[in-house]
């Protein structure tokens, strides 16, 4: 193992290159690592440890950083960071230390960073009822290119359970032959490079077809994207709609429709899975629909049916003392 003469923060770009080339991580994952590590670099700066070298990092530094995270308010809510959110920052730092090990750079072993257990009381998912989904969709009146695109996006989220990054990555060529199709199945590459098939309903596909009729009449030379930003008029601009733009769009229609303010693209994914579960689909199938590597991830949805199953039990299970 060699001692590096570069401060810890100066290894960031090399770490991201390592994530891309040797670990094969997607760009979204790399950007998340970068975002979470920048919090650590900020802490180094605030504690006058900017020039700290990898081999100088100690368990005491890690403990002090963890205290810093536990006392940090969330920019979005003003509340202290949850245990789950703190874990994201620590996982990124642990991956950074694992990079040092892989490159024979002397540093604190990644195993020295243990993750706090998340508060189980916070482990509930937020989803919309079918009535709320209907209100959300109906709030988009498809009268022009932008509103038609937005309706197609919302319909696609609820029909497929796509993650936002997966929807952003959809390309026009994947929808070339829609003319005679009533519904459609499509292969996508999900989180961690895991392939799966998603299903577009007749209704969702209908709105995509209408959107494409408008989309194909507008010149966007340098984009292969399915969903585009119509406000970008320059030929040299990649007009692919961004995740942030889609998040803002969903929030706008949530406010218009009066559905809960917490509604995000991921809420629609949760709503998709919850509806499948309520219709009697088994967890293993839902795991495949969502592209979860581990069934334990899918089991967060079981709480949704707990009350329904309890009511069924009370209604139909016999009491031996009652004749």
Buried (B, 14 or more C-beta within 10 A) or exposed (E): EEEBEEBBBBBBEEBBEBBBEEBEBBEBBBEBBBEBBBBBBEBBEEEEBEEBBBBBBEEEBBEEBBEBBEEBEEEEEEEBBBBBBBBBBBBBBBBBBBBBBEBEBBBBEBEBBEEEEBEEEEEEBEBBEEEBBBBBBEBBEBEEBBBBBBBBBBBBBBBBBBBBBBBBBBEBEBBEEBEEEEEBEBEBBBBEEEEBEBBBBEBBBBBBBBBBEBBEEEEBEEBEBBBBBBEBEEEEBBBBBEBEBBBEBBBEBBEBBEBEEEBBBBBBBBBBBBBBBBEEEEBEEBBEBBBBEEEEEBEBBEEBBEEEEEEEEEEEEEEEEEE
